[in-house]
């Protein structure tokens, strides 16, 4: 984006709630069923069918509200939002009206130092979170002659979280979305599957001259189903709007879709105003009243929140922010890390393995941490051997870890059977150092002339000669001693 402009960004996030049934009927809330098999007269909008509110959806919404320190409204109401799409069988959506169940919450995220001058935490306001039903899903690529509509999703409970325009860069938008994603997954109110559409984001973005308090013309960008796409779409849209403004052209208020394959946003329609939806109170549902006892029960059931975990891990184990955030990606992943850290006695060691070999294995096999074949105690024994320098890290990664996964026994058994224990004998290492120095007189002379960067080459040759089983710290120490001799 050209200098002299400031972005103003707000997110609207749709969170599918993890209830057994839909928001206003008893149909199953489950992803992946055959098309149009989880439907009934209520979610199909047939005449005479009456909605009944799902109490579990209300409890989950309360949970989110309390986690973001929002104000819980004791009474709110449902309205009909009129619009006509093929995947909206009733011709309207039941959503909460001017008063939402959850209002005035917040998230704290790191500021983008490139635009704010500091990475100090900034507070992002969450204006409201309201309950509403999802629409069905249109499929336009199943055949070349027609579009197909699957109404299994129609009526699935959504919590729409509306963020204030407090974000100032695509990076902050991505960080805010990640923080919210970690939170709803940790609370157990959403599975967080962005590819399946259970966690979806639209972004509102406008530009203004740096220092100008007035907002520019807002554009809504849809179809953002990954954190990377959020950054890319906002960066493109900011550049597009800046080019228009620089050329003296106005920015139109509109809805645009993100085309990931083309790397650009494309106009979809002019932006609707609230009056276009012809809101009116839902006549078939009474006001939603929340008892104070319900609020306190939800508060008492709150788990340790991801931000609290991250803070605790950073203080206890000296982890970086990115490391701690990655470990808090899901309750199961966080629980495995905690168990592994206890088993091996090293939080940093446990974090390195969780974000390294464990994550790589999960990705390669396409599984979650719940299906990982090693118990934390079994992996913890391997990490302990590395931390105690009984086993070289490379040997642990390349030979012992695969054998553990293959079920060849415990880490100690594998190391003993294959003779993989790390060599820490100073005499043996001294002999290999002398051998490598004698074989490389040129690099030795250059190092003694001041070319310190060549030390890495000699270390590599020594470790290679030791077949990867040497204590690397001792190798470096004894190489330095040998080079210091005349």
JOLIN-V938194 format. One record per backbone hydrogen bond with DSSP energy under -0.5 kcal/mol. NH is the residue of the N-H (numbers start at 1). CO is the residue of the C=O. E is the energy in kcal/mol with one decimal. If there is no record, write none. Layout:
((NH & CO & E) (NH & CO & E))
This chain:
((5 & 2 & -0.8) (6 & 208 & -3.1) (7 & 168 & -0.6) (8 & 206 & -2.6) (9 & 167 & -2.4) (10 & 204 & -2.3) (12 & 202 & -2.8) (13 & 161 & -2.7) (14 & 200 & -2.7) (15 & 13 & -0.6) (15 & 159 & -2.0) (16 & 14 & -0.6) (16 & 198 & -2.9) (17 & 157 & -2.4) (18 & 189 & -1.9) (19 & 17 & -1.8) (22 & 27 & -1.8) (23 & 155 & -3.0) (29 & 20 & -2.5) (30 & 28 & -1.0) (33 & 30 & -0.5) (37 & 34 & -1.2) (39 & 37 & -0.6) (44 & 40 & -1.8) (45 & 42 & -1.0) (46 & 41 & -2.5) (49 & 46 & -1.9) (52 & 24 & -1.6) (54 & 23 & -1.7) (55 & 53 & -0.7) (58 & 54 & -1.2) (59 & 55 & -1.9) (60 & 56 & -2.3) (61 & 57 & -2.1) (62 & 58 & -2.3) (63 & 59 & -2.1) (64 & 60 & -1.9) (65 & 61 & -2.3) (66 & 62 & -2.5) (67 & 63 & -1.9) (68 & 64 & -1.6) (69 & 66 & -1.3) (70 & 65 & -3.0) (71 & 103 & -3.8) (72 & 70 & -0.6) (73 & 71 & -0.6) (73 & 101 & -2.4) (76 & 288 & -2.2) (77 & 99 & -0.7) (79 & 95 & -4.3) (80 & 280 & -3.0) (81 & 79 & -0.6) (81 & 93 & -2.8) (82 & 80 & -0.7) (82 & 277 & -2.6) (83 & 91 & -1.1) (85 & 83 & -0.7) (88 & 85 & -1.8) (89 & 87 & -0.5) (91 & 88 & -1.3) (93 & 81 & -2.5) (95 & 79 & -2.5) (95 & 93 & -0.6) (96 & 131 & -1.3) (97 & 77 & -1.9) (100 & 98 & -0.5) (102 & 129 & -1.4) (103 & 71 & -2.3) (104 & 127 & -1.7) (105 & 126 & -2.4) (106 & 68 & -1.6) (107 & 124 & -2.2) (109 & 107 & -0.5) (109 & 122 & -2.4) (111 & 120 & -1.1) (113 & 111 & -0.9) (115 & 112 & -1.5) (116 & 112 & -2.5) (117 & 113 & -1.6) (122 & 109 & -3.3) (124 & 107 & -3.5) (124 & 122 & -0.6) (125 & 123 & -0.6) (126 & 105 & -2.5) (127 & 125 & -0.6) (127 & 162 & -1.6) (128 & 162 & -1.2) (129 & 102 & -2.5) (130 & 160 & -2.0) (132 & 158 & -1.9) (133 & 94 & -1.9) (134 & 156 & -2.2) (136 & 87 & -3.2) (137 & 150 & -2.7) (139 & 148 & -3.7) (140 & 138 & -0.5) (143 & 146 & -0.5) (148 & 139 & -3.0) (150 & 137 & -2.8) (151 & 149 & -0.5) (154 & 151 & -0.5) (155 & 134 & -2.6) (156 & 153 & -2.4) (158 & 132 & -3.0) (159 & 15 & -2.2) (160 & 130 & -2.7) (160 & 158 & -0.5) (161 & 13 & -3.1) (161 & 159 & -0.6) (162 & 128 & -2.8) (162 & 160 & -0.6) (163 & 11 & -3.3) (163 & 161 & -0.7) (164 & 125 & -2.8) (166 & 164 & -2.6) (167 & 9 & -2.0) (173 & 169 & -2.1) (174 & 170 & -2.5) (175 & 171 & -2.6) (176 & 172 & -2.6) (177 & 173 & -2.3) (178 & 174 & -2.5) (179 & 175 & -2.3) (180 & 176 & -2.3) (181 & 177 & -2.5) (182 & 178 & -2.8) (183 & 179 & -1.9) (184 & 180 & -2.6) (185 & 181 & -2.0) (186 & 182 & -2.4) (187 & 183 & -2.4) (188 & 184 & -0.5) (188 & 185 & -0.8) (189 & 184 & -1.6) (190 & 184 & -1.1) (194 & 192 & -1.1) (197 & 194 & -0.6) (198 & 193 & -2.1) (199 & 193 & -0.7) (200 & 14 & -2.5) (201 & 224 & -0.9) (202 & 12 & -2.7) (203 & 221 & -2.3) (204 & 10 & -3.2) (205 & 203 & -0.5) (205 & 219 & -2.5) (206 & 8 & -1.8) (208 & 6 & -2.0) (210 & 4 & -2.3) (212 & 209 & -2.7) (219 & 205 & -2.0) (220 & 254 & -2.3) (221 & 203 & -3.3) (222 & 220 & -0.5) (222 & 256 & -2.9) (224 & 201 & -1.1) (225 & 223 & -0.9) (230 & 226 & -1.7) (231 & 227 & -1.8) (232 & 228 & -2.7) (233 & 229 & -3.1) (234 & 230 & -2.0) (235 & 231 & -2.4) (236 & 232 & -2.4) (237 & 233 & -2.6) (238 & 234 & -2.6) (239 & 235 & -2.0) (240 & 236 & -2.6) (241 & 237 & -2.6) (242 & 238 & -2.4) (243 & 239 & -2.3) (244 & 240 & -1.8) (245 & 241 & -2.5) (246 & 242 & -2.7) (247 & 243 & -1.5) (248 & 245 & -1.4) (249 & 244 & -2.8) (252 & 250 & -0.5) (254 & 252 & -0.7) (255 & 269 & -3.3) (256 & 220 & -3.5) (257 & 266 & -3.0) (258 & 222 & -1.7) (259 & 257 & -0.6) (259 & 264 & -2.9) (260 & 258 & -0.8) (263 & 259 & -1.7) (264 & 259 & -1.6) (266 & 257 & -2.8) (268 & 255 & -2.8) (269 & 255 & -1.6) (271 & 253 & -1.2) (276 & 273 & -1.5) (277 & 273 & -0.6) (277 & 274 & -1.3) (278 & 275 & -1.0) (280 & 80 & -1.0) (282 & 78 & -2.7) (283 & 281 & -0.6) (285 & 282 & -1.1) (288 & 76 & -3.2) (289 & 287 & -0.7) (290 & 74 & -2.4) (291 & 289 & -0.5) (294 & 291 & -1.0) (295 & 291 & -1.5) (296 & 292 & -2.2) (297 & 293 & -2.0) (298 & 294 & -2.1) (299 & 295 & -2.3) (300 & 296 & -2.4) (301 & 297 & -1.2) (302 & 299 & -1.3) (308 & 305 & -0.6) (309 & 305 & -2.4) (310 & 306 & -3.1) (311 & 307 & -2.1) (312 & 308 & -2.3) (313 & 309 & -3.0) (314 & 310 & -2.3) (315 & 311 & -2.0) (316 & 312 & -2.7) (317 & 313 & -2.8) (318 & 314 & -1.2) (319 & 313 & -0.7) (324 & 320 & -2.5) (325 & 321 & -2.6) (326 & 322 & -2.1) (327 & 323 & -2.0) (328 & 324 & -1.2) (329 & 326 & -1.3) (334 & 330 & -2.6) (335 & 331 & -2.4) (336 & 332 & -2.2) (337 & 333 & -2.2) (338 & 334 & -2.4) (339 & 335 & -2.3) (340 & 336 & -2.8) (341 & 337 & -2.9) (342 & 338 & -1.9) (343 & 339 & -2.3) (344 & 340 & -2.4) (345 & 341 & -1.7) (350 & 346 & -2.4) (351 & 347 & -2.4) (352 & 348 & -2.3) (353 & 349 & -1.9) (354 & 350 & -2.5) (355 & 351 & -2.5) (356 & 352 & -0.8) (358 & 353 & -2.6) (359 & 354 & -1.0) (360 & 356 & -2.4) (361 & 357 & -2.3) (362 & 358 & -2.4) (363 & 359 & -2.5) (364 & 360 & -2.6) (365 & 361 & -2.2) (366 & 362 & -1.1) (367 & 362 & -1.9) (371 & 368 & -1.5) (372 & 369 & -1.2) (378 & 375 & -0.5) (379 & 375 & -2.0) (380 & 376 & -2.6) (381 & 377 & -1.5) (382 & 378 & -1.0) (383 & 379 & -2.3) (384 & 380 & -2.4) (385 & 381 & -1.7) (386 & 382 & -1.7) (387 & 383 & -2.9) (388 & 384 & -2.4) (389 & 386 & -1.5) (390 & 385 & -2.3) (391 & 385 & -1.5) (396 & 392 & -2.6) (397 & 393 & -2.6) (398 & 394 & -2.9) (399 & 395 & -2.3) (400 & 395 & -1.9) (401 & 396 & -2.7) (403 & 399 & -1.3) (404 & 400 & -2.5) (405 & 401 & -2.4) (406 & 402 & -1.7) (407 & 404 & -1.6) (408 & 403 & -2.4) (414 & 410 & -2.4) (415 & 411 & -2.4) (416 & 412 & -2.4) (417 & 413 & -2.8) (418 & 414 & -2.1) (419 & 415 & -0.7) (419 & 416 & -0.5) (420 & 415 & -2.2) (422 & 390 & -3.7) (423 & 469 & -3.9) (424 & 422 & -0.7) (426 & 424 & -0.5) (429 & 425 & -2.2) (430 & 426 & -2.7) (431 & 427 & -1.8) (432 & 428 & -1.6) (433 & 429 & -2.5) (434 & 430 & -2.3) (435 & 431 & -2.1) (436 & 432 & -2.4) (437 & 433 & -2.6) (438 & 434 & -2.2) (439 & 435 & -1.4) (440 & 436 & -0.8) (440 & 437 & -0.7) (444 & 440 & -1.8) (445 & 441 & -2.3) (446 & 442 & -2.2) (447 & 443 & -2.5) (448 & 444 & -2.1) (449 & 445 & -1.0) (450 & 447 & -1.8) (451 & 446 & -2.3) (452 & 450 & -1.9) (454 & 451 & -1.6) (455 & 452 & -2.1) (456 & 453 & -0.8) (458 & 454 & -1.5) (459 & 455 & -2.6) (460 & 456 & -2.2) (461 & 457 & -2.0) (462 & 458 & -2.2) (463 & 459 & -2.7) (464 & 460 & -2.1) (465 & 461 & -2.1) (466 & 462 & -1.7) (467 & 464 & -1.6) (468 & 463 & -2.7) (469 & 466 & -1.7) (471 & 423 & -1.8) (472 & 470 & -0.8) (475 & 471 & -2.3) (476 & 472 & -2.4) (477 & 473 & -2.2) (478 & 474 & -3.0) (479 & 475 & -2.3) (480 & 476 & -2.1) (481 & 477 & -1.7) (482 & 478 & -2.2) (483 & 479 & -2.6) (484 & 480 & -1.5) (485 & 481 & -0.6) (485 & 482 & -0.8))
